[in-house]
Structure formats: structure tokens, C-alpha cells
Amino acid sequence: MSNKSQFTNTYNNIISVENLLLAWREFVCGKRSRKDVQEFERDLMKNIILLHKDLVLKAYKHSVYEAFKISDPKPRDIHKACVRDRLLHHAIYRVLYPFFNNTFIADSYSCRLRKGTHKAIDRFNSFARKASKNHTETVWVLKCDIRKFFANIDQTILSEILAEYISDLDVVWLVSSIIKSFHSTKVGVGLPLGNLTSQLLVNIYMNKFDQFMKHKMKAKYYIRYADDFVIFDTDKDKLLEMTPKIADFIEEELRLTLHPKKVLIETLSSGVDFLGWVHFPNHRVLRTATKKRMLRNIKLKNGKAETVQSYLGLLSHGNARKLAERICDNICGHE
């Protein structure tokens, strides 16, 4: 038995009609106008009871995904499951998330409640200030990015990590059936970008790395958002020494590789690009590519109020007053 804290919910808790109904309520928010959702909802109780029976009998089989591409901003392959499968993803997620979220480090910010990009960039500022002793010392930042993150997750390693926490073999079977429902370049590798469960599973996978960074590497000022992470230190040599150890751990333990062109050690005063902003000691500015994409999207949506408001909200998190004014002037000029 692992000495890690153990997941105590049972398979029956996850697949219960009650949990499936609660999962439906969460899943359906904002989706009621969609044809496939309406069709499923037309016979909601019948569909939920059929799904429940399949799960009780272990006769459940995940359907084939619908694949499509998006630009976000770079091209991404999205794989969308059918409504029945997505409902099950929600049912699993709502029971697993609270347990696993408690096992994660505080400074993992992707796909977690009360976290996200804004909290991550605020933490970046906070760490920059602490590491540089209130900007009185030069601080270096090691910035890394994992190559083709979702597409290269090793499913066997992921299942082994899950088994360290989950002793109920039926729960392991269920989550493994979701994991194995997809593969990218070869069988046994990759997670679909479109699944709610994938967001949690990659954090469970990367938690192994987060724990290594905090406890073995003793990285005091470390932040991770999905496949991007940064470490602050006033000693550049320490970061240089750390880099191959990080690369080795990621390769040996997680079968992932660092993006060679995206491993950088820079001073904060020269500007560090992280999560769409270029950060300096006392301010941050929007990355040029982010700015161009934002202006293009506003133009495409003809200055739609909600699009503009969401971008103005984004700009309020940095030093972008002139850009915000420019957007407002352009919108007013078109009205």
C-alpha cells in the first residue's frame, strides 16, 4: 500500500444515478442550445439509467472522438467526445478533482479552481520581488516549456500514478478506460485536448514533477502553468546546474522532453515572457503576438461588447492603459 493519502470514494459513488444527474446539471450549463445536448436531454432519465447500467455491468465503452482544429493562438487538434461520454467525464471529474486538488502544490495554476493565469502572473510578480529582495539584486529566471505536452503523455505512467492513490480497482478501470479511449502518435500515448478529465489528468501527471522541483530540487520560487514553468534565483549557475537535472527527470520519469528552443535563462530586467505578458521588475507589457491577436479578434467580431470587455479585463492586469484607450477610441469611432 502506498504511503500517499488515499482516494476513499468508491466506484459506486462515481457511477451513481445521483452523481450522474449532478454531473449533467454542471455539464449542461451554457450548452442547452446545442442539437446533440437537446437530443440527449429529450430522454434524459432513460439515457442516464442506461449509462448507469452499462457502468454497473462494466459494459461501458467510450465512443469515437470527433476531431477538429482550432487556432489558440497556435494550431491545436481538439478531440470532442459525444454527450454521453462527456457526461461521464464530468461525473468522474467532480468526484476526483477535490481529492487530487489537495495533493497539488500551491504554485500549479492551470485548470484549478481559484487559480488560473491572472493568479499565476500575480505570483510571478510576488516571487520576482521576493527573490530580488525588492528589486535590489539581479534575479535570473529559468523558463521552460514541454514539447507537445498533451500529445506525449505516457498512459502507462499516468495509470501507475493513479494506482498509487486509488486502491479501488473499479475506479482505476473506469479512469483507465477514459485514458485509453484516445491516442495521438501511437497507442498508449497522448490525452485528448477536448476532455474535461484531461485537464485534471495532466495535473496529476505533472504533480510528480512539481513534487520533484519542490522537494528534490528545493526550488523555492517555482511556478507551473500547464507545460510552462519558471524558476527564480539570484544565482545563474544554480539554474544552469538545475536545467539538465530537470530535463533528465522529465525524460526518465515522465517520457516527456523540454522544447530545446524554449529553455531560457534571462534576467528579469531584460524582460521575461510568461503567459502572454513580458514581465519586468516594476511593470509588465502585453506580448506583441498577444496584442496583434487581440486587435484582430476585436476587428473580426466587429467590436462586440462582450469581446471588448473581456480584453479590457485582461489588459487591466498589466501596464496597458494606452492600448486599452486605443481599443476604446476605435470602438467609439465605429459606433
N, C-alpha and C positions, 0 to 999 in steps of 0.2 A: 504493500500500500504506500502511495506517495505521501510525503510529509507536507505536501501543499494542502491548502484549505480545499475541502471537497464540496462539489456541487451536490446539494441534497434534494433538489426537486426530482420527481420521478417521471418516467416516460408517460405514465397515465395523466400526470398534471399537464404535460405539454399537449397531449392529443385529446384532452377532454373537450366535450362539446362546449362547455363554458369558456374555456380558453380560446377555442376556435371562434366563438361569437365575439369575444372581446377583441381578438386579433382582427376580425372583419371590421369592427367599428373603427379601429385605428387605420386599417388599410384603405377603407373606402373614402376617407376624408379627401375632398377635392377631386375625386375620380368618378363621381356618380354620373357624369355626362358621357362617359366612355361606353361604347357599344358592348365590349366584352364584359365589362363590370355589370352593366344593366342586365345582360343575359344571365350571368351567374346569380344576380340578386333576385331575378324573377322567381327562381325556385331555391331561395337561399337555404332554408332549413333542410330541404331534401339534399342539396349539394353538400352541406356541412356534415350531415349524418352519413352520407356515402363516403366522404373523405375520412371521417372518424372511423367508420367500419373498416376501410382499407388499412388504416393505421393500426387498428386493434389486431387485424389478421396478418399484419406485416406484408400486405399485398400491394402497398403503395409503390408506385413507380413514377418518377419525375418525368414530365413531358419534355419534348424537344424545345429548344430556345428559338426565339425569333431574333435574328441578327440584323443590326443596322449600324451605321456610322454616324458619329457626331463630331463637331469641332468644339473643343472645350479647354483652351483655345486650340491645342494641337489635336489632330485626328485621333479619335478613340473608337474602338469596337465595343458596342454595347450589345449585351445578350439579354433579351427580355423573356421571362417565363410567362406561362399562361396564368390566369387569375387564380385558379385552384392552387397552383404551386406557390404563387406569391402570398396567398393567404397562409399557407403552411409556413413559409419563411417568416412571416410576421408572428405566427404562433410560437415558433421556436425562439425567435429573437426576443420577444417580450419576456420570456422566462430565463433565457441565458444571459441577456445583457446585464441585469442588475448584479448578478453574481460575478461575472468576469470583469465588469467595470471596476469592481472593488479590488481586483488583483493588479490593475494597471497602475503605472507610476503617474504622479500628478502632472508631469510635463509631456504627456502624449495627448495631442489636441484634436486629432482627426476623428470625425464621426462619433463624438461623445456628447452627451447632454451637458449643457453649461460649459462647453469648451468652444472649439471652432477657431477660424482664422483670426478673428479680432482679439480673442483671448491670447492666442499664440504670439501675435505681434506685440501685444502689451507686455507679455512675459519676456519677449526678446529685448524690449527696452529696459525692463527691470533688471535682467541679467547683465545687459551691457553696462548699466550704471554700477551694479554691484561688483562685477569683475574688474572694471576700470577704476574702482574706488572713486566713484562720482566723476568720471572722466578726467582723472588726474594722472592716470597711467595708460600707456598704449595697450589696447586689448586686441588680440587676434581671434579670428573666427574661422573654425574649420567647418566648411559647408559641404555636405554630401547628398547624393541623390542615387536611388537604386534603379538600375536599368530594368525597364519593362516589368514593373512591380507585380501587378495582378497576374499578368501572363506567365510569370515564372514561379509562383508559389508552389512548393512541392506538397502534394496532397498527402503523401505518406507521413511526412514530418508533421504536417498540421494535425492529422488524425492521432499521431503519437502524443503530441502536446495536449490535445483534448482529453485523451485517455488518462493523462496524469491528474486531471481534475475531476473527471466524470467516471464514477465507478459503475453506474447503471449502464449495462451493455446495450440495452434497447435504445437509450438516448444516444449512445455512441453510434449505433447502427443508423439511426434516423439522421443525425447530423452528417455522418459519412455518406449517406445516400444523396444528400444535397450537394456535398463536396464533389462526389464522383459523377454528378449529373452533367458535368461540363469538363472539357479540357481544351487547352489552347494549342500549342505546337505539337504536343504528344500526350498520349493517355497518362493520367496521373499528375499532370502539371497544369496549373492555372486556376483562377477563380473568375466567374463572370462579373464584369463591372456593374451589371444591372441589378444584382441581387442585394436585398437589404442584409441578408445573412453574411454576404461577402465583406461588408463594412466592418462587422464585428469580428469575423474570422481573421482578417488581415491584422487587426489589432491584437488578437490572441497570438497569432504567429509572431508578430514583431515585439510582443511583450518580452519574449525570450531575449531579444537584442537589447531592449530598454533596461532589463534587469542586469545584463552584462555590462552595459555602459555605466550604470549607477554603482553596482557593487564590485565589479572586477576592474573596470577602467577608472572608477572613482571620479567620473565626470560630474563635477558639482553643478556646472552651468550647461545643461543639455536640454534641448527641445526637439521633439519629433512631431511632424505633421505628415501622416501617411508615409510616403517614401522620401521625404525631405527631412534632413536633420542638421542641427547646428550645435557646435560646442565652443564655448568661450574660454580663453585662457590668456594670461599676460605673458606666458612662456611659449613662444612659437615652436621651440624644439620639442616641447612636450606634445604638442599637436602633431608635429611631423612624426614623432615616435609612435603615436597612437594610431595613425592612419593605416599602416599595414596590418596592425592587430585587428582593427575594425573590419578591414577587407577580408582577412582570414576567417574571422568569426562568421561573418555574413555568408561566406562561400562554404565553409565546412559545416556549419550548424544549420543553415537555412537554405543552402543551394541557390543563393542569390548573388548578384555581382553589383559592385558600385559602378556608376556611369563614369568612365575614365575622364570625360570632358567636363564633368560636373563635380569633381572633387577639388575644392579650392581652399586655400588658407589666405585670408585677407585681413587687413586692419579695418577696424570699424570706421576709422576716419576716412578711408578710401571709398567707403560705401559697400554694404553687403546686401545682395539681392536675396530676399527671402519672402515667400508668399505674396508675390505681386508688388512688393514695395522695395525700394532701395533705402536701407537704413544707415543713418549717420549718427554721430554721438548725440546731437541735440534735435534732430528732426528726421523725417522720412518723406520720400517723394515717390509718387507712383511710377512703377516701371514703365518705360516708353511703350513697350508692346501692349501692356495692360491699358494704357491711356488711349492708344490708337484703336484697340478693340472696343473699348467703351464708347468712344465717339462714333465709331462705325455702327455699333448696335443701336445707339440712340437715333442715328440717321435712318437705319433700316426700319425702326419702329415708329418713325415719324414723330419723335419726341413724346411718345406715350407717357402719361403722367407717372404710372407706377414704375416704368423702366427708369425714368429720370430720378424719381425719389430713391429708388434702391441704389443707384450710382452715387447720388448725393450723400446717402448714408455711408457708403463705402469711403467716399472722399473725406468725410468728417473724421476718419480715423488716422489721418496724416496731415502733412502740410500741403494742402492742395486748394487753398482758398481761391487763387487766381483761376484755376481750372474749373472749379465749381461756379465761379462768376461767369466764366466764358460759356459754360453749358446753359446757365440760366438766361444769359443775354441772347444766345442763339435760339432758345425755346421761345422767349418773349418776342423775338424778332420774327418768328414764324407764325405767331398767333394772330 
